[in-house]
Amino acid sequence: MSVCVLRITQLFTCGLGLFLFTQCSSPSGPRTGSQTHWLRSCDDATDCGELSCICGACTLACDETAACDTLTGASCLPAEGAGATALCSGNPPTQAGLCLPECSDESCAEGLSCVAGACTPTPISTVTVTIDPLTRHQTLVGFGASLAYTDDELAAHPEKEALYDVMFGDSGLDVVRMRNRYDGSGDEDLNSTVEILEAATERMGETPTTFITTGSPPAELKANGSSYCSGNPETCTLVQLDDGSFDYAGFTAYWRASLEAYQAVGVFPDFVSIQNNPNWVPPASETNEACRFLPTEGSVTVTSESGDVEVEYPGYAEALAQVVNEFATLANPPQIAAPETTSLEPLASYLAELNPSLVDAIGHHLYGTDPLAVSEAELRAASDLSEEYGLPIFQTEMTADGLGTAVLMTQTLTVEGVSAYLQDNWTTSALALDDNSGGLISLSSDSFELQDPFYAMQHFGAYTNPGWVRVDALSDSNSVLSSAWQAPEDEGLTVILVNPSLDDVDLELEIPSDTRDLYPNSRVVRTTFAGVERFTELGELSEEHVVRVPGQAVVTVALTP
């Protein structure tokens, strides 16, 4: 029902008398007040007049388009849609829908940004990340993961083509790490590995960078007669010959035969690690492939089921020297990554015994590291080793959840200066008895599911390539971790932002004007591990260069010519 108000206006023009007119208004919805407050940033309802403060914006809840008719240009966007979810920091609003204008790129009014197809208030930045393309650091070798024990399962999976698409296409990852499957008998079937690498090459458009490592040499080369160990430190090592010497010659022959077997089927690994986790023996509660080497041959006291015993161990330095000498006679010898210790702590002691001329890259893992409490002192010490030996440094195996992976990648890339970061498993087996959420992809018998670490690594891999160089991306707040990579020939600049905290951060990218002129196009993608967004396209970077990084989220900003 309309309400009409009588107004009287007296005009003294041309002798005209008194004019009467009425003005009618409708109480069915807000008008002037709503338009005045609509899409303002807000902290609570008092900032919004007749409107509601929803996810930091003055608007209305809705469940049908007509509910938004009083707000110019608004549509009722569903709560599960990308626009409403993006406004609410990656979590769908509790309302059925929100009244928001739909948009594409720069079609929003002043003070608003087009985010995931909806005009929303441009945040006021509280943190600045300054990009300096002139301060350059390490060159990227790549990001990737290990096939581990799932080669055959992948090659036989009914959805393998779709699997290969996401592994080697969508992910942007470009490094494949493999377990040495050759067992010394000459009949090891490498067909699955060949198929996977061919699929990777087809989807990447080039051959991926490949690593081969081994958990253990074959059983006949082990003191316990098995490639597996479990709480047996006194025998989880290389076999000794009758004269008491360790069988380095047999170990070397095993690696020579392995490389020849792989090369015979067209696989020429870029990097080889002669022994994964040389400092480790699985505890009695775990059974795994292992073979312990000391940095150099000697004896140490270990605790076994029979108590403390003195055990002689082979030397990693001695084994490596013989293997590298043998590799030199191959037509295509691989590069050497060493020593692939389980963590940073034993790294220096192993490197100290090696001839640096035999090593092409320092490799280590990060087991035992709390992703949200990383020791920057340990990372800097590893960086110093890389500089001391004049070798690039790689993080070659780690398992963490999505946020932990994003944090560890940023910290090792920026503090330690690693040139490669590899996750433990590309896929977790459908036959696994326990949950391994650290894998990038979880397999079932007839399908697969992308897991959070996949999205974390996708943020780093999708908009970078080997050969890109890390440049300075300095945050003025500890609340956000940042890294940036620039392509050769100014082909692109990518910034990755990680917020480990629980609180949202509104962040401005301070980019030199000449750099911004090089890259007029942009793309922003976001994953909120505490919400539902997974590598969600948000659109272009706002004119103010401000992005929201929700709590426990990662954002990638890719700038292109």
NORDARA-V667214 format. One record per residue. N is the residue number from 1. OMEGA is omega as a letter, one per 30 degrees, with the letter a starting at -180 (* if undefined). Layout:
n->N omega->OMEGA
n->N omega->OMEGA
This chain:
n->1 omega->a
n->2 omega->l
n->3 omega->a
n->4 omega->a
n->5 omega->l
n->6 omega->l
n->7 omega->a
n->8 omega->l
n->9 omega->a
n->10 omega->a
n->11 omega->a
n->12 omega->a
n->13 omega->l
n->14 omega->l
n->15 omega->l
n->16 omega->a
n->17 omega->a
n->18 omega->l
n->19 omega->l
n->20 omega->l
n->21 omega->a
n->22 omega->l
n->23 omega->a
n->24 omega->l
n->25 omega->a
n->26 omega->l
n->27 omega->a
n->28 omega->l
n->29 omega->a
n->30 omega->l
n->31 omega->a
n->32 omega->a
n->33 omega->a
n->34 omega->a
n->35 omega->l
n->36 omega->a
n->37 omega->a
n->38 omega->l
n->39 omega->l
n->40 omega->l
n->41 omega->a
n->42 omega->l
n->43 omega->l
n->44 omega->a
n->45 omega->a
n->46 omega->l
n->47 omega->a
n->48 omega->l
n->49 omega->a
n->50 omega->a
n->51 omega->l
n->52 omega->l
n->53 omega->a
n->54 omega->l
n->55 omega->l
n->56 omega->l
n->57 omega->l
n->58 omega->a
n->59 omega->l
n->60 omega->l
n->61 omega->a
n->62 omega->l
n->63 omega->l
n->64 omega->a
n->65 omega->a
n->66 omega->a
n->67 omega->a
n->68 omega->a
n->69 omega->a
n->70 omega->a
n->71 omega->a
n->72 omega->l
n->73 omega->a
n->74 omega->l
n->75 omega->l
n->76 omega->a
n->77 omega->a
n->78 omega->a
n->79 omega->a
n->80 omega->l
n->81 omega->a
n->82 omega->a
n->83 omega->l
n->84 omega->l
n->85 omega->l
n->86 omega->l
n->87 omega->a
n->88 omega->l
n->89 omega->l
n->90 omega->l
n->91 omega->l
n->92 omega->l
n->93 omega->a
n->94 omega->l
n->95 omega->l
n->96 omega->l
n->97 omega->l
n->98 omega->l
n->99 omega->l
n->100 omega->l
n->101 omega->l
n->102 omega->a
n->103 omega->l
n->104 omega->l
n->105 omega->a
n->106 omega->a
n->107 omega->a
n->108 omega->l
n->109 omega->l
n->110 omega->a
n->111 omega->l
n->112 omega->l
n->113 omega->l
n->114 omega->a
n->115 omega->l
n->116 omega->l
n->117 omega->l
n->118 omega->l
n->119 omega->a
n->120 omega->a
n->121 omega->l
n->122 omega->a
n->123 omega->l
n->124 omega->a
n->125 omega->l
n->126 omega->a
n->127 omega->l
n->128 omega->l
n->129 omega->a
n->130 omega->a
n->131 omega->l
n->132 omega->a
n->133 omega->a
n->134 omega->l
n->135 omega->a
n->136 omega->a
n->137 omega->a
n->138 omega->l
n->139 omega->a
n->140 omega->l
n->141 omega->l
n->142 omega->l
n->143 omega->a
n->144 omega->a
n->145 omega->a
n->146 omega->l
n->147 omega->l
n->148 omega->a
n->149 omega->a
n->150 omega->a
n->151 omega->a
n->152 omega->a
n->153 omega->l
n->154 omega->a
n->155 omega->a
n->156 omega->a
n->157 omega->a
n->158 omega->l
n->159 omega->a
n->160 omega->a
n->161 omega->l
n->162 omega->l
n->163 omega->l
n->164 omega->l
n->165 omega->a
n->166 omega->a
n->167 omega->a
n->168 omega->l
n->169 omega->a
n->170 omega->a
n->171 omega->a
n->172 omega->a
n->173 omega->a
n->174 omega->l
n->175 omega->l
n->176 omega->l
n->177 omega->a
n->178 omega->l
n->179 omega->l
n->180 omega->a
n->181 omega->a
n->182 omega->a
n->183 omega->l
n->184 omega->a
n->185 omega->l
n->186 omega->a
n->187 omega->l
n->188 omega->a
n->189 omega->l
n->190 omega->a
n->191 omega->a
n->192 omega->l
n->193 omega->l
n->194 omega->a
n->195 omega->a
n->196 omega->l
n->197 omega->l
n->198 omega->l
n->199 omega->l
n->200 omega->a
n->201 omega->l
n->202 omega->a
n->203 omega->l
n->204 omega->a
n->205 omega->l
n->206 omega->a
n->207 omega->l
n->208 omega->l
n->209 omega->a
n->210 omega->l
n->211 omega->l
n->212 omega->l
n->213 omega->l
n->214 omega->l
n->215 omega->a
n->216 omega->l
n->217 omega->a
n->218 omega->a
n->219 omega->a
n->220 omega->l
n->221 omega->a
n->222 omega->l
n->223 omega->l
n->224 omega->l
n->225 omega->a
n->226 omega->l
n->227 omega->a
n->228 omega->l
n->229 omega->l
n->230 omega->l
n->231 omega->a
n->232 omega->a
n->233 omega->a
n->234 omega->a
n->235 omega->a
n->236 omega->a
n->237 omega->a
n->238 omega->a
n->239 omega->l
n->240 omega->l
n->241 omega->a
n->242 omega->a
n->243 omega->l
n->244 omega->l
n->245 omega->l
n->246 omega->a
n->247 omega->l
n->248 omega->a
n->249 omega->l
n->250 omega->l
n->251 omega->l
n->252 omega->l
n->253 omega->l
n->254 omega->a
n->255 omega->l
n->256 omega->l
n->257 omega->l
n->258 omega->a
n->259 omega->l
n->260 omega->l
n->261 omega->l
n->262 omega->a
n->263 omega->l
n->264 omega->l
n->265 omega->l
n->266 omega->l
n->267 omega->a
n->268 omega->a
n->269 omega->l
n->270 omega->a
n->271 omega->l
n->272 omega->l
n->273 omega->a
n->274 omega->l
n->275 omega->l
n->276 omega->l
n->277 omega->a
n->278 omega->a
n->279 omega->a
n->280 omega->l
n->281 omega->a
n->282 omega->l
n->283 omega->a
n->284 omega->a
n->285 omega->a
n->286 omega->l
n->287 omega->a
n->288 omega->l
n->289 omega->l
n->290 omega->l
n->291 omega->a
n->292 omega->l
n->293 omega->l
n->294 omega->l
n->295 omega->l
n->296 omega->a
n->297 omega->a
n->298 omega->a
n->299 omega->l
n->300 omega->l
n->301 omega->l
n->302 omega->l
n->303 omega->l
n->304 omega->l
n->305 omega->a
n->306 omega->l
n->307 omega->l
n->308 omega->a
n->309 omega->l
n->310 omega->a
n->311 omega->l
n->312 omega->l
n->313 omega->l
n->314 omega->a
n->315 omega->l
n->316 omega->a
n->317 omega->l
n->318 omega->a
n->319 omega->a
n->320 omega->a
n->321 omega->a
n->322 omega->a
n->323 omega->a
n->324 omega->l
n->325 omega->l
n->326 omega->l
n->327 omega->a
n->328 omega->a
n->329 omega->l
n->330 omega->l
n->331 omega->l
n->332 omega->a
n->333 omega->l
n->334 omega->l
n->335 omega->a
n->336 omega->l
n->337 omega->a
n->338 omega->f
n->339 omega->a
n->340 omega->l
n->341 omega->a
n->342 omega->a
n->343 omega->l
n->344 omega->a
n->345 omega->a
n->346 omega->a
n->347 omega->a
n->348 omega->a
n->349 omega->l
n->350 omega->a
n->351 omega->a
n->352 omega->a
n->353 omega->a
n->354 omega->l
n->355 omega->a
n->356 omega->a
n->357 omega->l
n->358 omega->a
n->359 omega->l
n->360 omega->l
n->361 omega->l
n->362 omega->l
n->363 omega->l
n->364 omega->l
n->365 omega->a
n->366 omega->a
n->367 omega->a
n->368 omega->a
n->369 omega->l
n->370 omega->a
n->371 omega->a
n->372 omega->l
n->373 omega->a
n->374 omega->l
n->375 omega->l
n->376 omega->l
n->377 omega->l
n->378 omega->l
n->379 omega->l
n->380 omega->l
n->381 omega->l
n->382 omega->l
n->383 omega->l
n->384 omega->l
n->385 omega->l
n->386 omega->l
n->387 omega->a
n->388 omega->a
n->389 omega->a
n->390 omega->a
n->391 omega->l
n->392 omega->a
n->393 omega->a
n->394 omega->l
n->395 omega->a
n->396 omega->l
n->397 omega->l
n->398 omega->l
n->399 omega->l
n->400 omega->l
n->401 omega->a
n->402 omega->a
n->403 omega->l
n->404 omega->l
n->405 omega->a
n->406 omega->l
n->407 omega->a
n->408 omega->l
n->409 omega->a
n->410 omega->a
n->411 omega->a
n->412 omega->l
n->413 omega->a
n->414 omega->a
n->415 omega->a
n->416 omega->a
n->417 omega->l
n->418 omega->l
n->419 omega->l
n->420 omega->l
n->421 omega->a
n->422 omega->l
n->423 omega->a
n->424 omega->a
n->425 omega->l
n->426 omega->a
n->427 omega->l
n->428 omega->a
n->429 omega->l
n->430 omega->a
n->431 omega->a
n->432 omega->a
n->433 omega->a
n->434 omega->l
n->435 omega->l
n->436 omega->a
n->437 omega->l
n->438 omega->l
n->439 omega->l
n->440 omega->a
n->441 omega->l
n->442 omega->a
n->443 omega->l
n->444 omega->a
n->445 omega->a
n->446 omega->l
n->447 omega->l
n->448 omega->a
n->449 omega->l
n->450 omega->a
n->451 omega->a
n->452 omega->l
n->453 omega->l
n->454 omega->a
n->455 omega->l
n->456 omega->a
n->457 omega->l
n->458 omega->l
n->459 omega->l
n->460 omega->a
n->461 omega->a
n->462 omega->a
n->463 omega->l
n->464 omega->l
n->465 omega->l
n->466 omega->a
n->467 omega->l
n->468 omega->a
n->469 omega->l
n->470 omega->l
n->471 omega->a
n->472 omega->l
n->473 omega->a
n->474 omega->l
n->475 omega->l
n->476 omega->l
n->477 omega->l
n->478 omega->a
n->479 omega->a
n->480 omega->l
n->481 omega->a
n->482 omega->l
n->483 omega->a
n->484 omega->a
n->485 omega->l
n->486 omega->a
n->487 omega->l
n->488 omega->l
n->489 omega->l
n->490 omega->a
n->491 omega->l
n->492 omega->l
n->493 omega->a
n->494 omega->l
n->495 omega->l
n->496 omega->a
n->497 omega->a
n->498 omega->l
n->499 omega->a
n->500 omega->a
n->501 omega->l
n->502 omega->a
n->503 omega->l
n->504 omega->l
n->505 omega->l
n->506 omega->a
n->507 omega->l
n->508 omega->l
n->509 omega->l
n->510 omega->a
n->511 omega->l
n->512 omega->a
n->513 omega->a
n->514 omega->l
n->515 omega->l
n->516 omega->l
n->517 omega->l
n->518 omega->a
n->519 omega->a
n->520 omega->a
n->521 omega->a
n->522 omega->l
n->523 omega->l
n->524 omega->l
n->525 omega->a
n->526 omega->l
n->527 omega->l
n->528 omega->a
n->529 omega->l
n->530 omega->l
n->531 omega->a
n->532 omega->a
n->533 omega->l
n->534 omega->a
n->535 omega->a
n->536 omega->l
n->537 omega->l
n->538 omega->a
n->539 omega->a
n->540 omega->l
n->541 omega->a
n->542 omega->l
n->543 omega->l
n->544 omega->a
n->545 omega->a
n->546 omega->l
n->547 omega->l
n->548 omega->l
n->549 omega->a
n->550 omega->l
n->551 omega->l
n->552 omega->a
n->553 omega->l
n->554 omega->a
n->555 omega->l
n->556 omega->l
n->557 omega->a
n->558 omega->l
n->559 omega->a
n->560 omega->l
n->561 omega->*
